[in-house]
Amino acid sequence: MADDLLKKLNNKIADSYKTLPLLDTKEDFVPGEGTASASILMIGEAPGYHETVERRPFVGKSGKLLRQVIDEVGLDIKDIYISNIVKARPPENRDPSPAEIKSFKPFLDEEIRIVDPKLIVTLGRFSMNKFLPDVKISEVHGKLQRIEWDYHVKFVLPMYHPAAALRGTKVKNIFIDDFRKIKKIISWLEKTASRNLELDVKEALF
């Protein structure tokens, strides 16, 4: 049922290409990937060239690193839904503009509601700023955040974008170390919720 809702949402985005920025045709739209039953939602910035060609998120160099690390830390890709703040490639892979982010916001919001993940992993500052607008990624990466979003409590784990991890060994090591926390965080969320305890991230150590 929820997967059908995702299909309807993707069709709606594609059919709106004439009114959305960055979309000249329906084929310019790059949908999210995964099932609606995923417990982890990973949100990136915007598709690049390879993503536009394959119409899949994170399949270029940074995507290969992301998927490699997902496998190395023992996460199941089938339990992860991957999407982007902006659903089409900005020219020359530039940063998405505030107007572009705003235009795609209702669709991303609906995507989040449908998947309703246990954990949202933001990849890079643009997706982080959706939930944590006034912080620096260097200060909060790898630190679980409990937030109020859409009148519900959500748990967000800010991470560096894999493209940043490709630029230097230091950030790459941080990126991998932060990813190693995800399984422990999911386990903590599930166990604490099953006991109907208040989920206080300040008391959790990962």
Contacts in CASP RR format, 6 or more apart in sequence:
PFRMAT RR
TARGET T0000
AUTHOR 0000-0000-0000
METHOD contacts of the structure
MODEL  1
MADDLLKKLNNKIADSYKTLPLLDTKEDFVPGEGTASASILMIGEAPGYH
ETVERRPFVGKSGKLLRQVIDEVGLDIKDIYISNIVKARPPENRDPSPAE
IKSFKPFLDEEIRIVDPKLIVTLGRFSMNKFLPDVKISEVHGKLQRIEWD
YHVKFVLPMYHPAAALRGTKVKNIFIDDFRKIKKIISWLEKTASRNLELD
VKEALF
2 36 0 8 1.000
2 37 0 8 1.000
2 114 0 8 1.000
2 115 0 8 1.000
3 35 0 8 1.000
3 36 0 8 1.000
3 37 0 8 1.000
5 36 0 8 1.000
5 114 0 8 1.000
6 36 0 8 1.000
6 111 0 8 1.000
6 114 0 8 1.000
6 115 0 8 1.000
9 107 0 8 1.000
9 110 0 8 1.000
9 111 0 8 1.000
9 114 0 8 1.000
10 29 0 8 1.000
10 31 0 8 1.000
10 32 0 8 1.000
12 107 0 8 1.000
13 20 0 8 1.000
13 29 0 8 1.000
13 31 0 8 1.000
13 87 0 8 1.000
13 107 0 8 1.000
14 26 0 8 1.000
14 29 0 8 1.000
15 26 0 8 1.000
16 23 0 8 1.000
17 23 0 8 1.000
17 24 0 8 1.000
17 25 0 8 1.000
17 26 0 8 1.000
17 28 0 8 1.000
17 29 0 8 1.000
20 87 0 8 1.000
20 88 0 8 1.000
20 103 0 8 1.000
20 104 0 8 1.000
21 88 0 8 1.000
21 97 0 8 1.000
21 99 0 8 1.000
21 100 0 8 1.000
21 103 0 8 1.000
22 28 0 8 1.000
22 86 0 8 1.000
22 87 0 8 1.000
22 88 0 8 1.000
22 89 0 8 1.000
22 90 0 8 1.000
22 100 0 8 1.000
23 29 0 8 1.000
23 87 0 8 1.000
23 88 0 8 1.000
27 55 0 8 1.000
28 52 0 8 1.000
28 88 0 8 1.000
28 89 0 8 1.000
29 55 0 8 1.000
29 87 0 8 1.000
29 88 0 8 1.000
30 47 0 8 1.000
30 51 0 8 1.000
30 52 0 8 1.000
30 55 0 8 1.000
30 56 0 8 1.000
30 57 0 8 1.000
30 84 0 8 1.000
30 87 0 8 1.000
30 88 0 8 1.000
30 89 0 8 1.000
31 55 0 8 1.000
31 57 0 8 1.000
31 83 0 8 1.000
31 87 0 8 1.000
32 56 0 8 1.000
32 57 0 8 1.000
32 81 0 8 1.000
32 82 0 8 1.000
32 83 0 8 1.000
32 84 0 8 1.000
32 87 0 8 1.000
32 111 0 8 1.000
33 56 0 8 1.000
33 57 0 8 1.000
33 81 0 8 1.000
33 82 0 8 1.000
33 83 0 8 1.000
34 78 0 8 1.000
34 80 0 8 1.000
34 81 0 8 1.000
34 82 0 8 1.000
35 78 0 8 1.000
35 81 0 8 1.000
36 81 0 8 1.000
36 114 0 8 1.000
36 115 0 8 1.000
38 78 0 8 1.000
38 79 0 8 1.000
38 80 0 8 1.000
38 81 0 8 1.000
38 115 0 8 1.000
38 117 0 8 1.000
39 79 0 8 1.000
39 117 0 8 1.000
39 118 0 8 1.000
39 119 0 8 1.000
39 186 0 8 1.000
40 75 0 8 1.000
40 79 0 8 1.000
40 80 0 8 1.000
40 81 0 8 1.000
40 117 0 8 1.000
40 118 0 8 1.000
40 119 0 8 1.000
40 120 0 8 1.000
40 121 0 8 1.000
40 182 0 8 1.000
40 186 0 8 1.000
41 80 0 8 1.000
41 81 0 8 1.000
41 82 0 8 1.000
41 83 0 8 1.000
41 112 0 8 1.000
41 115 0 8 1.000
41 117 0 8 1.000
41 119 0 8 1.000
41 120 0 8 1.000
41 121 0 8 1.000
42 66 0 8 1.000
42 80 0 8 1.000
42 81 0 8 1.000
42 82 0 8 1.000
42 83 0 8 1.000
42 120 0 8 1.000
42 121 0 8 1.000
42 122 0 8 1.000
42 123 0 8 1.000
43 83 0 8 1.000
43 84 0 8 1.000
43 85 0 8 1.000
43 108 0 8 1.000
43 120 0 8 1.000
43 121 0 8 1.000
43 122 0 8 1.000
43 123 0 8 1.000
43 127 0 8 1.000
43 130 0 8 1.000
44 57 0 8 1.000
44 58 0 8 1.000
44 82 0 8 1.000
44 83 0 8 1.000
44 84 0 8 1.000
44 85 0 8 1.000
44 122 0 8 1.000
44 123 0 8 1.000
44 124 0 8 1.000
44 126 0 8 1.000
44 127 0 8 1.000
44 161 0 8 1.000
45 84 0 8 1.000
45 85 0 8 1.000
45 86 0 8 1.000
45 95 0 8 1.000
45 96 0 8 1.000
45 123 0 8 1.000
45 124 0 8 1.000
45 126 0 8 1.000
45 127 0 8 1.000
45 161 0 8 1.000
46 84 0 8 1.000
46 85 0 8 1.000
46 86 0 8 1.000
46 87 0 8 1.000
46 88 0 8 1.000
46 89 0 8 1.000
46 90 0 8 1.000
46 93 0 8 1.000
46 96 0 8 1.000
46 126 0 8 1.000
47 57 0 8 1.000
47 84 0 8 1.000
47 86 0 8 1.000
47 87 0 8 1.000
47 88 0 8 1.000
47 89 0 8 1.000
48 60 0 8 1.000
48 89 0 8 1.000
48 93 0 8 1.000
49 60 0 8 1.000
49 89 0 8 1.000
49 93 0 8 1.000
50 59 0 8 1.000
50 60 0 8 1.000
51 57 0 8 1.000
51 58 0 8 1.000
51 59 0 8 1.000
51 60 0 8 1.000
51 89 0 8 1.000
52 88 0 8 1.000
52 89 0 8 1.000
57 82 0 8 1.000
57 83 0 8 1.000
57 84 0 8 1.000
58 66 0 8 1.000
58 67 0 8 1.000
58 82 0 8 1.000
58 162 0 8 1.000
61 163 0 8 1.000
61 166 0 8 1.000
62 161 0 8 1.000
62 162 0 8 1.000
62 163 0 8 1.000
62 165 0 8 1.000
62 166 0 8 1.000
63 162 0 8 1.000
65 162 0 8 1.000
65 165 0 8 1.000
65 166 0 8 1.000
65 172 0 8 1.000
66 123 0 8 1.000
66 162 0 8 1.000
67 77 0 8 1.000
69 162 0 8 1.000
69 175 0 8 1.000
69 176 0 8 1.000
69 179 0 8 1.000
70 77 0 8 1.000
70 80 0 8 1.000
70 179 0 8 1.000
71 77 0 8 1.000
72 176 0 8 1.000
73 176 0 8 1.000
73 179 0 8 1.000
73 180 0 8 1.000
73 182 0 8 1.000
73 183 0 8 1.000
74 183 0 8 1.000
75 179 0 8 1.000
75 182 0 8 1.000
75 183 0 8 1.000
81 115 0 8 1.000
81 117 0 8 1.000
83 108 0 8 1.000
83 111 0 8 1.000
84 127 0 8 1.000
85 96 0 8 1.000
85 101 0 8 1.000
85 104 0 8 1.000
85 108 0 8 1.000
85 126 0 8 1.000
85 127 0 8 1.000
85 130 0 8 1.000
86 96 0 8 1.000
86 100 0 8 1.000
86 101 0 8 1.000
86 104 0 8 1.000
87 104 0 8 1.000
87 107 0 8 1.000
90 96 0 8 1.000
90 97 0 8 1.000
90 100 0 8 1.000
95 126 0 8 1.000
96 126 0 8 1.000
101 126 0 8 1.000
105 130 0 8 1.000
108 130 0 8 1.000
109 150 0 8 1.000
112 120 0 8 1.000
112 149 0 8 1.000
112 150 0 8 1.000
113 150 0 8 1.000
118 155 0 8 1.000
118 186 0 8 1.000
118 189 0 8 1.000
118 190 0 8 1.000
119 155 0 8 1.000
119 156 0 8 1.000
119 157 0 8 1.000
119 182 0 8 1.000
119 185 0 8 1.000
119 186 0 8 1.000
119 189 0 8 1.000
120 131 0 8 1.000
120 154 0 8 1.000
120 155 0 8 1.000
120 156 0 8 1.000
120 157 0 8 1.000
121 156 0 8 1.000
121 157 0 8 1.000
121 159 0 8 1.000
121 182 0 8 1.000
122 128 0 8 1.000
122 130 0 8 1.000
122 131 0 8 1.000
122 132 0 8 1.000
122 156 0 8 1.000
122 157 0 8 1.000
122 158 0 8 1.000
122 159 0 8 1.000
123 159 0 8 1.000
123 160 0 8 1.000
123 161 0 8 1.000
123 162 0 8 1.000
124 137 0 8 1.000
124 158 0 8 1.000
124 159 0 8 1.000
124 160 0 8 1.000
124 161 0 8 1.000
124 164 0 8 1.000
125 137 0 8 1.000
125 161 0 8 1.000
128 135 0 8 1.000
128 137 0 8 1.000
128 140 0 8 1.000
128 156 0 8 1.000
128 158 0 8 1.000
131 145 0 8 1.000
131 147 0 8 1.000
131 149 0 8 1.000
131 154 0 8 1.000
131 156 0 8 1.000
132 140 0 8 1.000
132 145 0 8 1.000
132 147 0 8 1.000
132 156 0 8 1.000
132 158 0 8 1.000
135 158 0 8 1.000
137 158 0 8 1.000
137 160 0 8 1.000
140 158 0 8 1.000
141 158 0 8 1.000
141 159 0 8 1.000
141 160 0 8 1.000
141 174 0 8 1.000
141 178 0 8 1.000
142 157 0 8 1.000
142 158 0 8 1.000
142 159 0 8 1.000
142 178 0 8 1.000
142 181 0 8 1.000
142 206 0 8 1.000
143 157 0 8 1.000
143 158 0 8 1.000
144 155 0 8 1.000
144 156 0 8 1.000
144 157 0 8 1.000
144 181 0 8 1.000
144 185 0 8 1.000
144 201 0 8 1.000
144 204 0 8 1.000
144 206 0 8 1.000
145 155 0 8 1.000
145 156 0 8 1.000
145 157 0 8 1.000
145 158 0 8 1.000
145 201 0 8 1.000
146 153 0 8 1.000
146 154 0 8 1.000
146 155 0 8 1.000
146 199 0 8 1.000
146 200 0 8 1.000
146 201 0 8 1.000
147 153 0 8 1.000
147 154 0 8 1.000
147 155 0 8 1.000
147 156 0 8 1.000
148 154 0 8 1.000
153 199 0 8 1.000
155 185 0 8 1.000
155 189 0 8 1.000
155 199 0 8 1.000
155 201 0 8 1.000
157 178 0 8 1.000
157 181 0 8 1.000
157 182 0 8 1.000
157 185 0 8 1.000
159 175 0 8 1.000
159 178 0 8 1.000
159 179 0 8 1.000
160 171 0 8 1.000
160 174 0 8 1.000
160 175 0 8 1.000
160 178 0 8 1.000
162 175 0 8 1.000
164 171 0 8 1.000
164 175 0 8 1.000
165 171 0 8 1.000
165 172 0 8 1.000
165 174 0 8 1.000
165 175 0 8 1.000
165 176 0 8 1.000
166 172 0 8 1.000
181 206 0 8 1.000
184 206 0 8 1.000
185 204 0 8 1.000
185 206 0 8 1.000
188 204 0 8 1.000
188 206 0 8 1.000
189 199 0 8 1.000
192 199 0 8 1.000
193 199 0 8 1.000
END
